[in-house]
Amino acid sequence: MVRACLFDLDGTLLDRERSLDTFLARQYERTQPLQKKMSLEAFTSRFHELDQRGYVWKDVVYQTILEESKTEEVTSLCLLEEYVHLFWQDCLSFRGVVETLQILHQLGMKLGIITNGRSEFQMKNLNAIGIEPFFHAILISEREGVSKPESIILERALDRLGVKASEAVYVGDHPVNDVQGARARPHLLAGKPRDDRNGHSPFRTYFAS
């Protein structure tokens, strides 16, 4: 019997690509030196290429963009600080996320999040989309000292929810970080397509074996 559901955050509950596009458009509007060197489309496209879906920290991303565009009137540190402190303002969840969590909560399901990233940054994003109250356990890699796909972080989440692996479902979008760590545990894993840019979150099913 399924008693708990664990979720990834970025790309599963939080529509990171849509959120990032919105943030980058605002940042571009605030940064005149960038406007002189490249178009918004070029800035956004290059950011996504360097960012690698969030797995490259932004000091490297911004520094590379500034060097390639020969932009000297703004620093990578300035752009990074904007990202760290303001990104949460543009965070958007996928459509249907809140309604789904409400239903699971009403059914008495224990809910948890396992996400890689920096603790303060991820908590701001989580609170921005208004879903933190639904969760009984939130595990962030920086705070835990271990990151996905290491199975230990999944085991900790199960322990904090007080359930066995066979009683839990895991929902995530990354084939390595979300699937690989779960393969050591005999439970159903659900993921969602990564190519949906319209804010929808259709789920498909994988089996971790």
Buried (B, 14 or more C-beta within 10 A) or exposed (E): EBBBBBBBBBBBBBBBBBBBBBBBEBBBEEBEEBBEBBEBEBBBEBBBEBBEBBEEEBBEBBBBBBEEBEBEEBBBEEBBEBBBEBBBEBBBBBEEBBEBBEEBBEEEBBBBBBBBBBBEBBBBBBEBBEBEEBBBBBBBBBBBEBBBBBBBBBBBBBEBBEBBBEBBBBBBBBEEBBBBBBBBBEBBBBBBEBEBEEBEBEEEEBEBE
